[in-house]
Amino acid sequence: MTTYNHNLNQYNANLFAVHDEILRFVWENTPKKGLPPISVRPEEGRFLQILARMCGASQALEIGTLGGYSAIWIARGLLPGGQLITIEKDAYHAEIARRHFEAAGLQSSVEVRVGEAVEILPELSAGQPFDFVFIDADKPNYEHYYDWAIEHVRIGGVITAHNAFRGGAVLQSNPSDEATRNVQALNRRVAADTRVLSTIYPAGDGTLVALKVRD
């Protein structure tokens, strides 16, 4: 039986997630600007782009912007005229991301909102349902973000969450860190949620994927 490993991961990226000039710049510039090197991997970004386009997304939300690398992948997957709102709690990170969006020509289609997601999400509740949501932020609030997303994504929309594997720590029966326990809890909840069809995309650190099929 074939076991997915780093070599196959790299094979996937080399074939399907080759960087263009903009993506390479953002990938390399993000850590140069002092941001932590925790962006999604290229093959994960490509997967997000494909999911956004497959569900016909025109309204998307990202929780956790960092340097904007994953947002560029998502924005490129939106239908023409689509809009992405991305939430970042760190003002410096948000400013770097805005510069990256300008370099990518996406300043008119990506809006960065600065602040705590738990405070900003209620402001978005009155708007039209989202088609696509990507969660990649503070792990203690992962379940809260999912609860909000499942109520504000249309049927046929997609919810995704990064670090579903936590570097393999989710296999531990009693992990010592709270972040891993929170991710385990979310994985179990989504797996049992009858409102969605769900799985984990195993590339990189794992992306939890939930397709909303009923309210």
N, C-alpha and C positions, 0 to 999 in steps of 0.2 A: 504494500500500500504506500502510495506517495505521501510524504509528510511535508506540509508547507513549511518552508524554512527561509533563511535570509537570502540564499541564492535564488530561490524561486521568486521571492519578494523583489529582488533586484531585476530579475528577468522581466517581471511584470512591469516594473517602472520603466525599464529601458525600452520596452516595446510601446507601451500605451501612455506613458506620462512624461514624455521628453519635454524638458523646459524650453520655452522660447526665451527671447531676450528679457522680457519683463519678469516672467516667473523666476528666472535665474537671478536677476537683480534683486528681487524682493527676498528670495530665499537666502542670498548671501548678505544682503544689507541689514536684515532684521537683527541677527546677532552682533553685527558690527556696531549697531546703534545702542547696544547694551541690553537688548531684550533677550529673555531666556530662549535658548534654542529648542523650543518645544512645539514648533509648528507641526501640522500634519505632514506626513511624508507625501512625496509626489503622487504615488499610486493611490493614496487615500484621497488626495485632492481631486484627482481625476474621477474617482468613484463618486464623490459628492457632486461633481459637475454632471455626470451621467444621470444620477438619481434626480437631480433638479430638472433636467430636461425630460427625462422619462415620465415624470409626474406632471409635466406641463406647467412648471412653476413660473408665475409672474410676480408673486409676492413671497419673499423669503425673509427669514430671520436667522441671525447668527448670534449666539450668546457666547462671548469671548472672542475678541478681535485679534489680540496680540498685534502682529505687524501687518495683518491683512492678507497673508498668503492664502489661507483657506477661503477667505471671502472672494478673492479674485477667481479662484476655481468655480465657486458657487455662482458668482455673478455671470460668468461666461456660460453657465448652463441655463440661465433664465431665458424665457421667451423674449423676443424683441420688445423693447419698452419695459421690461421687467425691473423691479426695484428690490433691493436688498437693504434691510436695516441690520446693522451689526452693533452690538452693545459691548463697550469696553470700560471697565472701572478705572483704569489708569490713564490719566490725561496725557502723559508722555507717550504711552503706547498708541493711544488714539491719534495723536498728531503724526507719529511716524506712519501709521496706517493710512491716514489721509494723503500724505505725500506719495505713498505707494499707489493709492487709487488714482491720483492725478497722473502719475507716470504711466499707468495702465489705461488711461482714458476713460476711467469709470467714475469720475467724480460726480456725474449727474445721475448715476444709477445706484450708487452705494451711499447710504447715509450712516454716519457714525454717531451714536449717542453715548455720551460719557456719563458714567455713574454706576451704581449697583444695580444689577439686573433685577433683583427682587423689588426694587423701587420703580424701575422703568417699565417693567412688564405690565403693571396695571394701567399705565398710560396708553398701552397698545391694545388693550382689551376691547375698546369700543370700535376699533377699525374693522375692516373686512377680514375674513379668515385668511390665514397664511396657507400657502401651498407646500412650503418646505421650511423645516426648522433644523438647525445644526447647533448642538449643545457641546461646548468645549470650554468650560469655565470651572469655577470652584466646585469641587466634588461634593462637599457637604450639602449643597443645594440642588444636586442633580435630580432628586426625586421631585422637588418643588418645581423645577423647570419643566420636567416631563408632565406633571399634573397640569401646569398652565398650558403647555403646548397641546396636549390631547384635547383640551377644551377650545382651542383657538386655531386648530388646523382643520381644513375641510375634509370630508370623506374623499379618499383618493389621494390625500396629501401624505407627506412623508416626514417623520421625525427621526433624527439621527443624533447619536451621542458618541463622542470620541473617548478613547482610553478604556474601552470595555474590557480589556484584558489586564490593565494595570501592570504591564510588564510580566504577566504570568502570575501575579499575586492573587488573582481571583480564584486560583485553584487551591489556595490555602483554606483549610477548614475553619481556622480562627485567626485571621490576619491581625497584626498588631496595630496597623494604622487605620484611622477612621476613614480616610479617603477610599481605601480599598473596600472596606465594609459597606460604604455607601454605594459604590459601583456594583458590588455584588447584589445589594438589595434592589437596585434599579434593574439590573439584568433579570432577576427573578420576577419582579413585578411585571416587566414588559413581556416576558415569556408567558406569563399567566393571564395577561390582559386580553380578553376576548374582543375588544374593540379594534385590535390591530393584528396584522400578520407580521411576525418579527423574526429576526435572526441577527447574527453577528458576522460582519464581513471581516475575515481573518487577517487581512494585510495590515502591516504596521502594528499598532497597538490595539487593533480591533475597533470597529465602528458598529455600535448597536443601531439597527435599522428597524423602524416600525412603520408599516403602511396602514393608515387608518381606513378601516373597512366599514365601521358602523359607529354611531354615537353611543 
